[in-house]
Amino acid sequence: MRRLFIAGSVILLLLLNTLILIGPMMLIALLKLVLPGKALRTACSRGVRWVAETWAEIDKLIFATLTPHGVGYPRWRGPAP
């Protein structure tokens, strides 16, 4: 039952993170398409990159916090050190 609760929590938090961060990222990407000038497009590229990196870092934090050994720990090696 505990594993089911953890899995449900992880899925819910990942979905919430996606729903919150997809909007700003898409808005900045659409602005990049319509804005004139290389400097503005470069700024938009940095904004999209920042949102994507933040999104990934939050996802990693969710996994590291809620899963027993964090992300990518091979279970066949035994308990975490």
N, C-alpha and C positions, 0 to 999 in steps of 0.2 A: 504494500500500500504506500509505503514511503517513496519508493521509486516512481510510482505513478504520480504522486503529488509533486515530486521534483520535476519530472518530465513535463507535467502540465504547467508548472510555474515557469520553466524555461521557455516553453513554446509561447505562453502568454506574454512574457516580457520581451521576447524577440519580436513578436507581432506588434506589440505596442511601440517598441523602438523603431520598427520599420514604418509604421503608420505616422509617427511623429516626424521622422527625419526625411521621408521621401518627398514631402511637400516642399520644404525649403530647397532641397537639392534640385528638384525639377524646376522650380521657379527661377533659380539662379541659372540653370542650364538654358531655359527658354529666353531669359534676358540676354544671355550670351549670343543667342542666334539673331536677336533683333538690334542689339546695341551697335552703333558705329564706333570705329576706332579700335586700334589694337590694344591700347592701354586698358580700356574698359573690358574687352574680352579676356585679357590676361587676368584682370582682377576677378572676373567671374569664374575663370578656370581655377584660381586659387580658392575661391569660395566653395566651389563644387568639391574640390579635393579635400578641403577642411571638413565639410559635412560628411563626406565618405569616410575619412579617417576617424572622425568622431564616432560615426555609426559603427565601424568595425571595433573600435576600442570599447565601446559600451557592450557590444556583443561578447567580446572576450571577457569583460568583467562579469557579465551575467553567467557565462559558463564557469569561470574560475570561482565564483562565489557559490553557485548552487550545485555544482557537480562535486562528487567526493574528492576527486583528484585533479580537478581542473580539466582543461581541454587537452586531448592528445596523449594522456598518460596511458601507456599500454597496460591493460589489466592483467595480461598473462605474466607480467614480471613480478606480481605479488603486491603487497601493500606499499604505499608510498613511504619513502624514507623519512 
